[in-house]
Amino acid sequence: MKGMPEEYTLELVVEGVAAGSFQITPEDLEDWLAGFLYANRMIETPEDIRDAEFVRRGFVLEARVALRDPLRARRAWERAGQELARFIGIGDGCESLRSALRALEIYPVRGAWRGTIAEIKDYMTTMVRSMEKYKATGGVHGAAIVTQGGELILREDVGRHNAVDKVIGYALRHGIPGEEILLLGTGRLTLQMILKAARYGIGVAASRSAATHQAVLLAGELGMDVLGYVRGGNAILYTSGGRIKGDKVGSKLASSL
C-alpha cells in the first residue's frame, strides 16, 4: 500500500496583506515563493525579497514576506489578476489575442534551448524515474528544468502549478536564465502555465499530459515550442518555434486545435 502525500495550507502574507491561500507540499518553499512572486510580477530578482519567514501551525504554513518595493508589488498583484482575466474568453481570433498581449506587455520568447524530440522524451523519462514522492504516494505532480548542458533539476508537489513555480523559482534564485532551459511537467499545460513559462523567457515546454486549446493559441503567438503526451514512444508537437530538431518534427502537429 502506498503512503499519502503531505498537503499543507500555505497562507501568503505580503507586507501584512493576505495575498492568497495555497495547498502545497511543505518543501522547497523558498523556491516556490520566488517563482510565485516572479510569475505575478511582484519581484524581478531574488534580491527584491527583503525578508521571508515561514511559520508552521499544525498543517498550516504562514509565509510572511517583506519586499524592497511594496508599492510596485501591490500594483503588480492587482495587474496579475487582470492579466489572466483578460485572456479568458478569447477565441481563435489572433488579433484579439495579440491585442491582449500588447496591452499586458507580454512579448514573444527568445528561448535559446535546442534539442530533439528523442532528447526531450529521454529527459521526461529521467524526471519521472526520479520522482521519489510519486513513487511513494502516487499523489504528486512533478516539474523539472533542463539546462542546455543536460542538468536536470526536479521539484514535486501536490499542485502542478506549485511544482512549476518551484523549478522556475530555483532557476531565478540560482541565476539560470529562462532562455537556456527546457521546462518539463506532469500536469496539463494550461494558459496560466504558458504565461508562467513565457514570463521567465522559456521557449520549450513539454508535458506528459495535454495542452489546452487556449494554451496552444497563446504559445503559438509567443513563438514557443509546446509538446504534450510525452510518454513512451509518443509525443505531440502542438506549436513549433523552430527549436526542436528531428525528422518527425511536424508529423504529429495537433492541427485540429
Secondary structure as UniProt FT lines:
FT   STRAND          8..14
FT   TURN            15..16
FT   STRAND          17..24
FT   HELIX           29..39
FT   TURN            40..41
FT   HELIX           46..48
FT   STRAND          49..57
FT   TURN            58..59
FT   STRAND          60..67
FT   HELIX           70..87
FT   TURN            88..89
FT   HELIX           94..103
FT   TURN            104..105
FT   STRAND          115..116
FT   HELIX           117..129
FT   HELIX           132..137
FT   STRAND          141..147
FT   TURN            148..149
FT   STRAND          152..157
FT   HELIX           160..173
FT   TURN            174..175
FT   HELIX           178..180
FT   STRAND          181..185
FT   HELIX           191..199
FT   TURN            200..201
FT   STRAND          204..207
FT   HELIX           213..221
FT   TURN            222..223
FT   STRAND          225..231
FT   TURN            232..233
FT   STRAND          234..239
FT   STRAND          244..245
FT   TURN            247..252
FT   TURN            255..256
//
